[in-house]
């Protein structure tokens, strides 16, 4: 199993994984996904990672590196949309994806990494805490706009 930076050619499989993550969402067509991808590539903020096993994309996550005027100008990272295919769970793939995202944050001199997870996903919270994330250090708030 290996992790690499995703490319636009990986979009169909990434979109399939996102269907597993959020099955209630309306489907994003490939044309619109490619436009979003190109825009985010141009902005140099968001990086998608994919996990490959037997030449198949089996997991993904993304990390945004956000410039910052506090903490002596050091940026911070936000990890989102961590998903491993249902058929490939419990193999350490999510762990390796998150660790790679954290390493990317370190390489960009981030002073912290934030990872958001639905408050209902208790098992996921235990997983993230096992990776060193502290679920009690901050309180997050969300305002849904859809």
N, CA, C and O atoms as a GROMACS GRO file, in nm:
protein
  584
    1UNK      N    1   0.085  -0.117   0.000
    1UNK     CA    2   0.000   0.000   0.000
    1UNK      C    3   0.089   0.123   0.000
    1UNK      O    4   0.189   0.128   0.072
    2UNK      N    5   0.055   0.221  -0.079
    2UNK     CA    6   0.129   0.346  -0.082
    2UNK      C    7   0.033   0.463  -0.085
    2UNK      O    8  -0.083   0.450  -0.126
    3UNK      N    9   0.082   0.578  -0.043
    3UNK     CA   10   0.005   0.702  -0.046
    3UNK      C   11   0.078   0.799  -0.137
    3UNK      O   12   0.200   0.812  -0.132
    4UNK      N   13   0.002   0.868  -0.220
    4UNK     CA   14   0.060   0.969  -0.307
    4UNK      C   15  -0.037   1.086  -0.320
    4UNK      O   16  -0.155   1.076  -0.285
    5UNK      N   17   0.016   1.195  -0.371
    5UNK     CA   18  -0.070   1.310  -0.403
    5UNK      C   19  -0.161   1.269  -0.518
    5UNK      O   20  -0.116   1.208  -0.616
    6UNK      N   21  -0.287   1.302  -0.507
    6UNK     CA   22  -0.383   1.267  -0.611
    6UNK      C   23  -0.366   1.356  -0.733
    6UNK      O   24  -0.314   1.467  -0.724
    7UNK      N   25  -0.411   1.304  -0.846
    7UNK     CA   26  -0.413   1.382  -0.970
    7UNK      C   27  -0.558   1.390  -1.019
    7UNK      O   28  -0.646   1.319  -0.970
    8UNK      N   29  -0.580   1.475  -1.115
    8UNK     CA   30  -0.714   1.491  -1.171
    8UNK      C   31  -0.768   1.360  -1.228
    8UNK      O   32  -0.889   1.339  -1.233
    9UNK      N   33  -0.678   1.273  -1.271
    9UNK     CA   34  -0.719   1.143  -1.325
    9UNK      C   35  -0.777   1.051  -1.218
    9UNK      O   36  -0.846   0.954  -1.250
   10UNK      N   37  -0.751   1.082  -1.091
   10UNK     CA   38  -0.803   1.003  -0.980
   10UNK      C   39  -0.946   1.042  -0.941
   10UNK      O   40  -1.008   0.975  -0.859
   11UNK      N   41  -0.996   1.150  -0.999
   11UNK     CA   42  -1.127   1.202  -0.957
   11UNK      C   43  -1.242   1.101  -0.960
   11UNK      O   44  -1.319   1.098  -0.864
   12UNK      N   45  -1.257   1.020  -1.064
   12UNK     CA   46  -1.371   0.926  -1.061
   12UNK      C   47  -1.371   0.836  -0.937
   12UNK      O   48  -1.476   0.816  -0.876
   13UNK      N   49  -1.256   0.784  -0.899
   13UNK     CA   50  -1.251   0.696  -0.782
   13UNK      C   51  -1.267   0.776  -0.653
   13UNK      O   52  -1.331   0.728  -0.559
   14UNK      N   53  -1.211   0.896  -0.647
   14UNK     CA   54  -1.230   0.980  -0.528
   14UNK      C   55  -1.379   1.010  -0.510
   14UNK      O   56  -1.431   1.006  -0.399
   15UNK      N   57  -1.448   1.041  -0.620
   15UNK     CA   58  -1.592   1.068  -0.612
   15UNK      C   59  -1.670   0.945  -0.565
   15UNK      O   60  -1.767   0.957  -0.491
   16UNK      N   61  -1.627   0.827  -0.608
   16UNK     CA   62  -1.690   0.703  -0.560
   16UNK      C   63  -1.672   0.688  -0.409
   16UNK      O   64  -1.766   0.650  -0.339
   17UNK      N   65  -1.553   0.718  -0.359
   17UNK     CA   66  -1.528   0.710  -0.215
   17UNK      C   67  -1.614   0.811  -0.140
   17UNK      O   68  -1.664   0.781  -0.031
   18UNK      N   69  -1.630   0.929  -0.196
   18UNK     CA   70  -1.712   1.031  -0.130
   18UNK      C   71  -1.859   0.989  -0.123
   18UNK      O   72  -1.932   1.031  -0.033
   19UNK      N   73  -1.904   0.905  -0.219
   19UNK     CA   74  -2.040   0.852  -0.211
   19UNK      C   75  -2.055   0.764  -0.086
   19UNK      O   76  -2.160   0.762  -0.023
   20UNK      N   77  -1.948   0.690  -0.052
   20UNK     CA   78  -1.950   0.609   0.069
   20UNK      C   79  -1.949   0.698   0.194
   20UNK      O   80  -2.015   0.668   0.293
   21UNK      N   81  -1.874   0.807   0.187
   21UNK     CA   82  -1.862   0.898   0.301
   21UNK      C   83  -1.993   0.972   0.328
   21UNK      O   84  -2.036   0.984   0.442
   22UNK      N   85  -2.056   1.022   0.221
   22UNK     CA   86  -2.179   1.101   0.233
   22UNK      C   87  -2.283   1.051   0.132
   22UNK      O   88  -2.310   1.118   0.032
   23UNK      N   89  -2.341   0.935   0.159
   23UNK     CA   90  -2.434   0.877   0.060
   23UNK      C   91  -2.559   0.960   0.035
   23UNK      O   92  -2.626   0.943  -0.067
   24UNK      N   93  -2.592   1.049   0.127
   24UNK     CA   94  -2.712   1.131   0.111
   24UNK      C   95  -2.689   1.253   0.020
   24UNK      O   96  -2.786   1.318  -0.020
   25UNK      N   97  -2.564   1.284  -0.012
   25UNK     CA   98  -2.534   1.399  -0.097
   25UNK      C   99  -2.579   1.375  -0.241
   25UNK      O  100  -2.578   1.262  -0.290
   26UNK      N  101  -2.618   1.483  -0.309
   26UNK     CA  102  -2.641   1.476  -0.452
   26UNK      C  103  -2.509   1.446  -0.520
   26UNK      O  104  -2.403   1.489  -0.474
   27UNK      N  105  -2.515   1.372  -0.629
   27UNK     CA  106  -2.393   1.333  -0.700
   27UNK      C  107  -2.331   1.454  -0.770
   27UNK      O  108  -2.400   1.533  -0.834
   28UNK      N  109  -2.201   1.466  -0.758
   28UNK     CA  110  -2.124   1.569  -0.829
   28UNK      C  111  -2.075   1.507  -0.959
   28UNK      O  112  -2.002   1.408  -0.958
   29UNK      N  113  -2.115   1.567  -1.073
   29UNK     CA  114  -2.072   1.509  -1.200
   29UNK      C  115  -1.923   1.539  -1.224
   29UNK      O  116  -1.868   1.635  -1.170
   30UNK      N  117  -1.862   1.456  -1.305
   30UNK     CA  118  -1.718   1.463  -1.329
   30UNK      C  119  -1.677   1.597  -1.388
   30UNK      O  120  -1.572   1.650  -1.350
   31UNK      N  121  -1.754   1.653  -1.477
   31UNK     CA  122  -1.720   1.782  -1.539
   31UNK      C  123  -1.706   1.891  -1.433
   31UNK      O  124  -1.608   1.966  -1.432
   32UNK      N  125  -1.805   1.901  -1.342
   32UNK     CA  126  -1.799   2.001  -1.236
   32UNK      C  127  -1.686   1.971  -1.137
   32UNK      O  128  -1.620   2.062  -1.087
   33UNK      N  129  -1.665   1.843  -1.109
   33UNK     CA  130  -1.556   1.805  -1.018
   33UNK      C  131  -1.421   1.847  -1.076
   33UNK      O  132  -1.334   1.895  -1.003
   34UNK      N  133  -1.403   1.830  -1.206
   34UNK     CA  134  -1.278   1.870  -1.270
   34UNK      C  135  -1.258   2.021  -1.263
   34UNK      O  136  -1.146   2.068  -1.242
   35UNK      N  137  -1.365   2.098  -1.279
   35UNK     CA  138  -1.354   2.244  -1.268
   35UNK      C  139  -1.315   2.286  -1.127
   35UNK      O  140  -1.232   2.374  -1.109
   36UNK      N  141  -1.375   2.222  -1.027
   36UNK     CA  142  -1.339   2.251  -0.887
   36UNK      C  143  -1.194   2.213  -0.862
   36UNK      O  144  -1.120   2.288  -0.797
   37UNK      N  145  -1.152   2.098  -0.914
   37UNK     CA  146  -1.015   2.050  -0.896
   37UNK      C  147  -0.915   2.152  -0.954
   37UNK      O  148  -0.817   2.188  -0.888
   38UNK      N  149  -0.940   2.197  -1.076
   38UNK     CA  150  -0.849   2.291  -1.142
   38UNK      C  151  -0.842   2.423  -1.064
   38UNK      O  152  -0.735   2.482  -1.053
   39UNK      N  153  -0.954   2.468  -1.012
   39UNK     CA  154  -0.954   2.591  -0.932
   39UNK      C  155  -0.871   2.573  -0.805
   39UNK      O  156  -0.793   2.660  -0.769
   40UNK      N  157  -0.889   2.461  -0.737
   40UNK     CA  158  -0.814   2.439  -0.612
   40UNK      C  159  -0.665   2.418  -0.641
   40UNK      O  160  -0.581   2.458  -0.560
   41UNK      N  161  -0.632   2.357  -0.753
   41UNK     CA  162  -0.491   2.342  -0.792
   41UNK      C  163  -0.426   2.479  -0.812
   41UNK      O  164  -0.313   2.501  -0.769
   42UNK      N  165  -0.498   2.569  -0.877
   42UNK     CA  166  -0.448   2.703  -0.905
   42UNK      C  167  -0.424   2.780  -0.775
   42UNK      O  168  -0.329   2.859  -0.766
   43UNK      N  169  -0.510   2.759  -0.675
   43UNK     CA  170  -0.499   2.833  -0.549
   43UNK      C  171  -0.388   2.780  -0.458
   43UNK      O  172  -0.348   2.849  -0.364
   44UNK      N  173  -0.338   2.660  -0.483
   44UNK     CA  174  -0.228   2.601  -0.405
   44UNK      C  175  -0.256   2.593  -0.256
   44UNK      O  176  -0.165   2.613  -0.175
   45UNK      N  177  -0.378   2.565  -0.217
   45UNK     CA  178  -0.415   2.555  -0.075
   45UNK      C  179  -0.449   2.411  -0.038
   45UNK      O  180  -0.411   2.364   0.069
   46UNK      N  181  -0.519   2.342  -0.125
   46UNK     CA  182  -0.575   2.212  -0.094
   46UNK      C  183  -0.498   2.102  -0.165
   46UNK      O  184  -0.470   2.109  -0.285
   47UNK      N  185  -0.463   1.998  -0.088
   47UNK     CA  186  -0.394   1.881  -0.144
   47UNK      C  187  -0.477   1.757  -0.113
   47UNK      O  188  -0.516   1.734   0.001
   48UNK      N  189  -0.503   1.680  -0.216
   48UNK     CA  190  -0.572   1.552  -0.200
   48UNK      C  191  -0.468   1.441  -0.200
   48UNK      O  192  -0.376   1.441  -0.283
   49UNK      N  193  -0.484   1.348  -0.108
   49UNK     CA  194  -0.398   1.230  -0.102
   49UNK      C  195  -0.483   1.108  -0.131
   49UNK      O  196  -0.601   1.104  -0.097
   50UNK      N  197  -0.423   1.008  -0.194
   50UNK     CA  198  -0.492   0.881  -0.218
   50UNK      C  199  -0.404   0.766  -0.170
   50UNK      O  200  -0.281   0.771  -0.179
   51UNK      N  201  -0.470   0.664  -0.120
   51UNK     CA  202  -0.403   0.540  -0.081
   51UNK      C  203  -0.428   0.438  -0.192
   51UNK      O  204  -0.542   0.421  -0.237
   52UNK      N  205  -0.322   0.371  -0.235
   52UNK     CA  206  -0.329   0.275  -0.345
   52UNK      C  207  -0.293   0.137  -0.291
   52UNK      O  208  -0.191   0.120  -0.225
   53UNK      N  209  -0.378   0.040  -0.320
   53UNK     CA  210  -0.350  -0.099  -0.286
   53UNK      C  211  -0.385  -0.184  -0.407
   53UNK      O  212  -0.497  -0.177  -0.458
   54UNK      N  213  -0.291  -0.265  -0.452
   54UNK     CA  214  -0.312  -0.348  -0.572
   54UNK      C  215  -0.362  -0.266  -0.690
   54UNK      O  216  -0.457  -0.305  -0.758
   55UNK      N  217  -0.299  -0.152  -0.712
   55UNK     CA  218  -0.331  -0.061  -0.823
   55UNK      C  219  -0.473  -0.004  -0.817
   55UNK      O  220  -0.526   0.039  -0.920
   56UNK      N  221  -0.534  -0.003  -0.700
   56UNK     CA  222  -0.669   0.050  -0.682
   56UNK      C  223  -0.666   0.158  -0.574
   56UNK      O  224  -0.602   0.141  -0.470
   57UNK      N  225  -0.735   0.269  -0.598
   57UNK     CA  226  -0.749   0.373  -0.497
   57UNK      C  227  -0.850   0.322  -0.394
   57UNK      O  228  -0.966   0.296  -0.426
   58UNK      N  229  -0.804   0.309  -0.269
   58UNK     CA  230  -0.887   0.251  -0.163
   58UNK      C  231  -0.915   0.350  -0.050
   58UNK      O  232  -0.990   0.318   0.042
   59UNK      N  233  -0.855   0.468  -0.057
   59UNK     CA  234  -0.879   0.568   0.046
   59UNK      C  235  -0.831   0.704   0.000
   59UNK      O  236  -0.751   0.716  -0.092
   60UNK      N  237  -0.883   0.806   0.067
   60UNK     CA  238  -0.843   0.943   0.034
   60UNK      C  239  -0.865   1.034   0.155
   60UNK      O  240  -0.943   1.002   0.245
   61UNK      N  241  -0.798   1.145   0.154
   61UNK     CA  242  -0.826   1.255   0.246
   61UNK      C  243  -0.770   1.381   0.181
   61UNK      O  244  -0.697   1.374   0.082
   62UNK      N  245  -0.805   1.494   0.236
   62UNK     CA  246  -0.745   1.618   0.186
   62UNK      C  247  -0.697   1.702   0.302
   62UNK      O  248  -0.746   1.690   0.414
   63UNK      N  249  -0.601   1.787   0.273
   63UNK     CA  250  -0.550   1.880   0.372
   63UNK      C  251  -0.536   2.018   0.307
   63UNK      O  252  -0.480   2.033   0.198
   64UNK      N  253  -0.588   2.116   0.376
   64UNK     CA  254  -0.573   2.255   0.334
   64UNK      C  255  -0.466   2.317   0.422
   64UNK      O  256  -0.470   2.304   0.545
   65UNK      N  257  -0.371   2.384   0.361
   65UNK     CA  258  -0.268   2.459   0.432
   65UNK      C  259  -0.308   2.606   0.423
   65UNK      O  260  -0.311   2.664   0.315
   66UNK      N  261  -0.340   2.664   0.538
   66UNK     CA  262  -0.396   2.799   0.544
   66UNK      C  263  -0.292   2.897   0.596
   66UNK      O  264  -0.239   2.881   0.706
   67UNK      N  265  -0.261   3.000   0.516
   67UNK     CA  266  -0.172   3.105   0.562
   67UNK      C  267  -0.233   3.175   0.682
   67UNK      O  268  -0.355   3.174   0.700
   68UNK      N  269  -0.148   3.235   0.765
   68UNK     CA  270  -0.193   3.281   0.895
   68UNK      C  271  -0.109   3.400   0.941
   68UNK      O  272   0.012   3.402   0.920
   69UNK      N  273  -0.172   3.497   1.002
   69UNK     CA  274  -0.098   3.613   1.055
   69UNK      C  275  -0.070   3.602   1.204
   69UNK      O  276  -0.004   3.690   1.260
   70UNK      N  277  -0.118   3.497   1.269
   70UNK     CA  278  -0.081   3.474   1.410
   70UNK      C  279   0.028   3.367   1.413
   70UNK      O  280   0.072   3.318   1.309
   71UNK      N  281   0.072   3.333   1.533
   71UNK     CA  282   0.174   3.229   1.551
   71UNK      C  283   0.298   3.255   1.465
   71UNK      O  284   0.353   3.166   1.400
   72UNK      N  285   0.339   3.382   1.468
   72UNK     CA  286   0.459   3.426   1.394
   72UNK      C  287   0.448   3.400   1.245
   72UNK      O  288   0.549   3.379   1.177
   73UNK      N  289   0.326   3.401   1.194
   73UNK     CA  290   0.306   3.383   1.050
   73UNK      C  291   0.307   3.238   1.005
   73UNK      O  292   0.307   3.211   0.885
   74UNK      N  293   0.308   3.145   1.100
   74UNK     CA  294   0.308   3.004   1.060
   74UNK      C  295   0.167   2.960   1.019
   74UNK      O  296   0.070   2.995   1.086
   75UNK      N  297   0.156   2.885   0.911
   75UNK     CA  298   0.025   2.839   0.865
   75UNK      C  299  -0.029   2.727   0.955
   75UNK      O  300   0.040   2.679   1.045
   76UNK      N  301  -0.152   2.687   0.929
   76UNK     CA  302  -0.209   2.571   0.996
   76UNK      C  303  -0.275   2.482   0.891
   76UNK      O  304  -0.305   2.527   0.781
   77UNK      N  305  -0.295   2.357   0.927
   77UNK     CA  306  -0.357   2.263   0.835
   77UNK      C  307  -0.494   2.219   0.883
   77UNK      O  308  -0.520   2.212   1.003
   78UNK      N  309  -0.581   2.191   0.788
   78UNK     CA  310  -0.713   2.136   0.818
   78UNK      C  311  -0.729   2.009   0.734
   78UNK      O  312  -0.728   2.013   0.611
   79UNK      N  313  -0.744   1.896   0.803
   79UNK     CA  314  -0.765   1.768   0.736
   79UNK      C  315  -0.915   1.741   0.732
   79UNK      O  316  -0.985   1.755   0.832
   80UNK      N  317  -0.963   1.702   0.616
   80UNK     CA  318  -1.106   1.675   0.596
   80UNK      C  319  -1.123   1.553   0.506
   80UNK      O  320  -1.030   1.508   0.440
   81UNK      N  321  -1.245   1.502   0.507
   81UNK     CA  322  -1.290   1.400   0.412
   81UNK      C  323  -1.201   1.276   0.410
   81UNK      O  324  -1.160   1.228   0.304
   82UNK      N  325  -1.171   1.226   0.529
   82UNK     CA  326  -1.092   1.103   0.542
   82UNK      C  327  -1.187   0.985   0.519
   82UNK      O  328  -1.286   0.969   0.590
   83UNK      N  329  -1.157   0.904   0.419
   83UNK     CA  330  -1.243   0.789   0.388
   83UNK      C  331  -1.158   0.674   0.334
   83UNK      O  332  -1.071   0.693   0.249
   84UNK      N  333  -1.184   0.556   0.387
   84UNK     CA  334  -1.129   0.432   0.334
   84UNK      C  335  -1.247   0.349   0.285
   84UNK      O  336  -1.350   0.341   0.352
   85UNK      N  337  -1.233   0.288   0.169
   85UNK     CA  338  -1.338   0.204   0.113
   85UNK      C  339  -1.381   0.100   0.217
   85UNK      O  340  -1.297   0.044   0.288
   86UNK      N  341  -1.510   0.075   0.224
   86UNK     CA  342  -1.564  -0.020   0.322
   86UNK      C  343  -1.492  -0.155   0.312
   86UNK      O  344  -1.466  -0.218   0.414
   87UNK      N  345  -1.460  -0.198   0.192
   87UNK     CA  346  -1.395  -0.328   0.172
   87UNK      C  347  -1.251  -0.332   0.223
   87UNK      O  348  -1.194  -0.440   0.238
   88UNK      N  349  -1.192  -0.215   0.249
   88UNK     CA  350  -1.050  -0.211   0.286
   88UNK      C  351  -1.025  -0.154   0.426
   88UNK      O  352  -0.912  -0.121   0.459
   89UNK      N  353  -1.128  -0.143   0.505
   89UNK     CA  354  -1.111  -0.088   0.639
   89UNK      C  355  -1.042  -0.186   0.731
   89UNK      O  356  -1.038  -0.306   0.704
   90UNK      N  357  -0.988  -0.132   0.839
   90UNK     CA  358  -0.919  -0.210   0.944
   90UNK      C  359  -0.786  -0.268   0.896
   90UNK      O  360  -0.741  -0.372   0.945
   91UNK      N  361  -0.726  -0.200   0.798
   91UNK     CA  362  -0.595  -0.242   0.747
   91UNK      C  363  -0.488  -0.136   0.773
   91UNK      O  364  -0.374  -0.154   0.732
   92UNK      N  365  -0.524  -0.027   0.841
   92UNK     CA  366  -0.428   0.080   0.868
   92UNK      C  367  -0.419   0.185   0.759
   92UNK      O  368  -0.331   0.271   0.765
   93UNK      N  369  -0.507   0.180   0.661
   93UNK     CA  370  -0.501   0.273   0.549
   93UNK      C  371  -0.534   0.415   0.594
   93UNK      O  372  -0.462   0.508   0.558
   94UNK      N  373  -0.640   0.431   0.672
   94UNK     CA  374  -0.676   0.564   0.723
   94UNK      C  375  -0.563   0.623   0.806
   94UNK      O  376  -0.534   0.743   0.796
   95UNK      N  377  -0.500   0.541   0.886
   95UNK     CA  378  -0.387   0.586   0.970
   95UNK      C  379  -0.275   0.640   0.882
   95UNK      O  380  -0.220   0.747   0.910
   96UNK      N  381  -0.241   0.568   0.779
   96UNK     CA  382  -0.131   0.610   0.691
   96UNK      C  383  -0.168   0.736   0.614
   96UNK      O  384  -0.084   0.823   0.594
   97UNK      N  385  -0.294   0.747   0.571
   97UNK     CA  386  -0.338   0.869   0.503
   97UNK      C  387  -0.326   0.990   0.594
   97UNK      O  388  -0.270   1.093   0.554
   98UNK      N  389  -0.377   0.978   0.716
   98UNK     CA  390  -0.373   1.092   0.810
   98UNK      C  391  -0.228   1.124   0.845
   98UNK      O  392  -0.191   1.242   0.851
   99UNK      N  393  -0.146   1.024   0.868
   99UNK     CA  394  -0.005   1.049   0.898
   99UNK      C  395   0.064   1.122   0.784
   99UNK      O  396   0.147   1.211   0.808
  100UNK      N  397   0.032   1.087   0.660
  100UNK     CA  398   0.090   1.156   0.545
  100UNK      C  399   0.043   1.301   0.538
  100UNK      O  400   0.121   1.390   0.504
  101UNK      N  401  -0.084   1.325   0.570
  101UNK     CA  402  -0.135   1.462   0.572
  101UNK      C  403  -0.064   1.544   0.680
  101UNK      O  404  -0.030   1.660   0.658
  102UNK      N  405  -0.043   1.484   0.796
  102UNK     CA  406   0.028   1.553   0.905
  102UNK      C  407   0.172   1.583   0.862
  102UNK      O  408   0.223   1.692   0.890
  103UNK      N  409   0.236   1.491   0.796
  103UNK     CA  410   0.373   1.515   0.748
  103UNK      C  411   0.377   1.630   0.648
  103UNK      O  412   0.472   1.708   0.646
  104UNK      N  413   0.275   1.639   0.564
  104UNK     CA  414   0.266   1.750   0.469
  104UNK      C  415   0.252   1.882   0.544
  104UNK      O  416   0.313   1.983   0.506
  105UNK      N  417   0.173   1.883   0.651
  105UNK     CA  418   0.159   2.003   0.734
  105UNK      C  419   0.294   2.040   0.797
  105UNK      O  420   0.331   2.157   0.798
  106UNK      N  421   0.365   1.943   0.849
  106UNK     CA  422   0.497   1.970   0.908
  106UNK      C  423   0.593   2.026   0.803
  106UNK      O  424   0.668   2.119   0.831
  107UNK      N  425   0.590   1.969   0.684
  107UNK     CA  426   0.679   2.015   0.577
  107UNK      C  427   0.649   2.158   0.537
  107UNK      O  428   0.735   2.228   0.485
  108UNK      N  429   0.525   2.202   0.561
  108UNK     CA  430   0.485   2.340   0.531
  108UNK      C  431   0.492   2.431   0.653
  108UNK      O  432   0.438   2.542   0.652
  109UNK      N  433   0.560   2.384   0.759
  109UNK     CA  434   0.584   2.462   0.880
  109UNK      C  435   0.456   2.501   0.954
  109UNK      O  436   0.452   2.604   1.020
  110UNK      N  437   0.352   2.418   0.943
  110UNK     CA  438   0.228   2.446   1.015
  110UNK      C  439   0.252   2.435   1.166
  110UNK      O  440   0.329   2.351   1.211
  111UNK      N  441   0.186   2.522   1.242
  111UNK     CA  442   0.199   2.515   1.387
  111UNK      C  443   0.097   2.419   1.448
  111UNK      O  444   0.114   2.377   1.562
  112UNK      N  445  -0.008   2.383   1.373
  112UNK     CA  446  -0.106   2.285   1.420
  112UNK      C  447  -0.180   2.226   1.301
  112UNK      O  448  -0.176   2.278   1.190
  113UNK      N  449  -0.246   2.116   1.328
  113UNK     CA  450  -0.336   2.053   1.232
  113UNK      C  451  -0.469   2.031   1.302
  113UNK      O  452  -0.474   1.979   1.413
  114UNK      N  453  -0.576   2.070   1.236
  114UNK     CA  454  -0.711   2.051   1.286
  114UNK      C  455  -0.777   1.944   1.200
  114UNK      O  456  -0.761   1.943   1.078
  115UNK      N  457  -0.849   1.856   1.265
  115UNK     CA  458  -0.922   1.752   1.193
  115UNK      C  459  -1.065   1.753   1.244
  115UNK      O  460  -1.089   1.743   1.364
  116UNK      N  461  -1.159   1.764   1.153
  116UNK     CA  462  -1.300   1.770   1.190
  116UNK      C  463  -1.368   1.638   1.160
  116UNK      O  464  -1.340   1.574   1.058
  117UNK      N  465  -1.456   1.596   1.249
  117UNK     CA  466  -1.530   1.472   1.233
  117UNK      C  467  -1.670   1.493   1.288
  117UNK      O  468  -1.689   1.565   1.386
  118UNK      N  469  -1.766   1.430   1.227
  118UNK     CA  470  -1.904   1.441   1.275
  118UNK      C  471  -1.910   1.401   1.423
  118UNK      O  472  -1.847   1.304   1.464
  119UNK      N  473  -1.986   1.475   1.501
  119UNK     CA  474  -1.996   1.447   1.645
  119UNK      C  475  -2.059   1.310   1.671
  119UNK      O  476  -2.045   1.257   1.782
  120UNK      N  477  -2.126   1.252   1.574
  120UNK     CA  478  -2.190   1.121   1.590
  120UNK      C  479  -2.096   1.004   1.565
  120UNK      O  480  -2.130   0.890   1.596
  121UNK      N  481  -1.978   1.030   1.510
  121UNK     CA  482  -1.888   0.921   1.469
  121UNK      C  483  -1.789   0.887   1.581
  121UNK      O  484  -1.670   0.913   1.570
  122UNK      N  485  -1.840   0.830   1.688
  122UNK     CA  486  -1.761   0.801   1.807
  122UNK      C  487  -1.642   0.710   1.775
  122UNK      O  488  -1.531   0.732   1.826
  123UNK      N  489  -1.663   0.609   1.693
  123UNK     CA  490  -1.554   0.518   1.656
  123UNK      C  491  -1.443   0.593   1.583
  123UNK      O  492  -1.325   0.567   1.605
  124UNK      N  493  -1.481   0.686   1.497
  124UNK     CA  494  -1.381   0.767   1.426
  124UNK      C  495  -1.305   0.855   1.524
  124UNK      O  496  -1.184   0.875   1.508
  125UNK      N  497  -1.374   0.908   1.624
  125UNK     CA  498  -1.307   0.993   1.724
  125UNK      C  499  -1.200   0.913   1.797
  125UNK      O  500  -1.090   0.964   1.820
  126UNK      N  501  -1.231   0.791   1.833
  126UNK     CA  502  -1.133   0.706   1.900
  126UNK      C  503  -1.013   0.681   1.810
  126UNK      O  504  -0.899   0.680   1.855
  127UNK      N  505  -1.039   0.661   1.683
  127UNK     CA  506  -0.932   0.641   1.584
  127UNK      C  507  -0.841   0.765   1.578
  127UNK      O  508  -0.719   0.752   1.582
  128UNK      N  509  -0.902   0.884   1.568
  128UNK     CA  510  -0.821   1.006   1.558
  128UNK      C  511  -0.742   1.031   1.686
  128UNK      O  512  -0.628   1.076   1.682
  129UNK      N  513  -0.803   1.003   1.800
  129UNK     CA  514  -0.731   1.018   1.926
  129UNK      C  515  -0.614   0.921   1.934
  129UNK      O  516  -0.510   0.955   1.991
  130UNK      N  517  -0.628   0.801   1.877
  130UNK     CA  518  -0.517   0.705   1.875
  130UNK      C  519  -0.400   0.755   1.791
  130UNK      O  520  -0.288   0.708   1.806
  131UNK      N  521  -0.427   0.852   1.703
  131UNK     CA  522  -0.322   0.911   1.618
  131UNK      C  523  -0.264   1.037   1.681
  131UNK      O  524  -0.179   1.102   1.620
  132UNK      N  525  -0.309   1.072   1.802
  132UNK     CA  526  -0.253   1.186   1.872
  132UNK      C  527  -0.338   1.312   1.871
  132UNK      O  528  -0.301   1.412   1.932
  133UNK      N  529  -0.452   1.308   1.804
  133UNK     CA  530  -0.540   1.424   1.803
  133UNK      C  531  -0.615   1.432   1.936
  133UNK      O  532  -0.654   1.330   1.992
  134UNK      N  533  -0.632   1.553   1.984
  134UNK     CA  534  -0.700   1.576   2.111
  134UNK      C  535  -0.841   1.627   2.083
  134UNK      O  536  -0.859   1.738   2.033
  135UNK      N  537  -0.940   1.546   2.114
  135UNK     CA  538  -1.079   1.582   2.089
  135UNK      C  539  -1.136   1.679   2.190
  135UNK      O  540  -1.251   1.722   2.177
  136UNK      N  541  -1.058   1.714   2.292
  136UNK     CA  542  -1.108   1.802   2.397
  136UNK      C  543  -1.037   1.937   2.404
  136UNK      O  544  -1.069   2.019   2.489
  137UNK      N  545  -0.941   1.961   2.315
  137UNK     CA  546  -0.862   2.084   2.325
  137UNK      C  547  -0.934   2.207   2.271
  137UNK      O  548  -0.906   2.319   2.313
  138UNK      N  549  -1.026   2.187   2.180
  138UNK     CA  550  -1.102   2.297   2.120
  138UNK      C  551  -1.247   2.253   2.106
  138UNK      O  552  -1.278   2.134   2.114
  139UNK      N  553  -1.333   2.347   2.086
  139UNK     CA  554  -1.472   2.316   2.056
  139UNK      C  555  -1.504   2.375   1.920
  139UNK      O  556  -1.489   2.496   1.899
  140UNK      N  557  -1.547   2.291   1.829
  140UNK     CA  558  -1.579   2.338   1.695
  140UNK      C  559  -1.726   2.372   1.680
  140UNK      O  560  -1.811   2.315   1.747
  141UNK      N  561  -1.753   2.466   1.592
  141UNK     CA  562  -1.890   2.506   1.562
  141UNK      C  563  -1.908   2.503   1.411
  141UNK      O  564  -1.814   2.532   1.336
  142UNK      N  565  -2.026   2.469   1.368
  142UNK     CA  566  -2.056   2.460   1.226
  142UNK      C  567  -2.186   2.533   1.200
  142UNK      O  568  -2.282   2.522   1.276
  143UNK      N  569  -2.189   2.606   1.091
  143UNK     CA  570  -2.311   2.669   1.044
  143UNK      C  571  -2.338   2.614   0.904
  143UNK      O  572  -2.272   2.656   0.809
  144UNK      N  573  -2.432   2.524   0.891
  144UNK     CA  574  -2.464   2.463   0.762
  144UNK      C  575  -2.530   2.567   0.673
  144UNK      O  576  -2.623   2.636   0.715
  145UNK      N  577  -2.483   2.576   0.550
  145UNK     CA  578  -2.536   2.674   0.456
  145UNK      C  579  -2.616   2.610   0.344
  145UNK      O  580  -2.651   2.677   0.247
  146UNK      N  581  -2.647   2.481   0.356
  146UNK     CA  582  -2.732   2.418   0.256
  146UNK      C  583  -2.852   2.357   0.317
  146UNK      O  584  -2.934   2.298   0.247
   0.00000   0.00000   0.00000
